[in-house]
Amino acid sequence: MWRVLEHKNAVKQLNSLPMEILKRYEKWKDIVAITGPSGLKQIKGFNDESLHGKWKGYRSSRLNIQYRVIYHIKNELFMVRVVKVTAHDYRRK
């Protein structure tokens, strides 16, 4: 089993998401908790990919056409840390 931790900024962002996106995020979390990030690659709808530039070392999964979840994998702890749930805005703040 994998642990999914949410950064405090991600929790704030989750509170303002539409219900449809929030339900999709909960499904994303369930998949990650059971199978780990490798399970996301088996579901093409999430379009899981690694990021480049300032976000190097992070990954992104598609929740719908507009919204993405950005996360970081810590293998040694079997942990996924959700950094940001965003409307396709990859600028670091």
C-alpha positions in Angstrom: 0.0 0.0 0.0 1.1 3.5 -0.8 0.5 6.6 1.3 -0.9 9.7 -0.4 0.0 12.9 1.4 -1.4 16.2 0.4 0.5 19.5 0.8 -1.4 22.1 2.8 -1.7 24.3 -0.4 -3.1 21.3 -2.3 -5.7 20.9 0.4 -6.8 24.5 0.0 -7.0 24.0 -3.7 -9.1 20.9 -3.3 -11.7 22.9 -1.3 -12.4 25.1 -4.3 -12.6 22.4 -7.0 -15.9 21.5 -8.7 -17.5 18.3 -7.4 -16.8 16.4 -10.6 -13.1 17.1 -10.4 -13.0 16.2 -6.7 -14.6 12.8 -7.4 -12.1 12.1 -10.1 -9.3 13.1 -7.7 -10.6 10.7 -5.1 -10.5 7.9 -7.7 -6.9 8.9 -8.6 -6.0 8.7 -4.9 -7.6 5.2 -4.6 -5.6 3.9 -7.6 -2.4 5.3 -6.3 -3.0 4.0 -2.8 -3.6 0.4 -4.1 -1.2 0.1 -7.0 1.2 3.0 -6.7 2.0 5.4 -9.5 2.6 2.5 -11.9 -1.2 1.8 -11.8 -1.8 5.2 -13.3 0.1 4.3 -16.5 -2.4 1.5 -17.1 -5.3 3.9 -17.3 -4.8 6.1 -20.4 -7.3 8.7 -19.3 -5.0 10.0 -16.6 -2.2 10.6 -19.1 0.4 10.3 -16.4 3.7 11.9 -17.4 6.9 13.3 -16.0 7.4 17.1 -16.0 10.4 19.1 -17.2 12.1 22.4 -16.4 11.3 23.9 -12.9 9.1 20.9 -12.2 11.8 18.3 -13.0 11.4 15.3 -10.6 7.6 15.8 -10.4 4.8 14.0 -12.3 1.4 15.2 -13.6 -1.8 13.3 -14.1 -4.8 14.5 -16.0 -8.1 14.7 -14.0 -10.0 16.1 -17.0 -9.1 18.3 -20.0 -8.4 21.3 -17.8 -7.3 20.0 -14.3 -4.1 18.3 -13.4 -2.7 16.8 -10.2 1.1 17.4 -9.7 2.8 15.0 -7.4 6.2 13.8 -6.3 7.2 10.1 -5.6 9.3 9.1 -2.6 10.0 5.4 -3.3 12.0 4.8 -0.1 8.9 5.5 1.9 6.3 4.2 -0.6 4.8 7.7 -0.5 3.2 10.0 -3.0 3.1 13.7 -2.1 0.4 15.7 -3.9 1.9 19.2 -4.4 -0.8 20.9 -6.5 -4.2 20.4 -8.1 -4.4 23.0 -10.8 -6.3 24.2 -13.8 -3.3 23.4 -16.1 -1.1 26.1 -14.6 2.4 24.8 -14.2 4.0 28.0 -13.0 5.8 27.5 -9.6 4.8 30.0 -6.9 
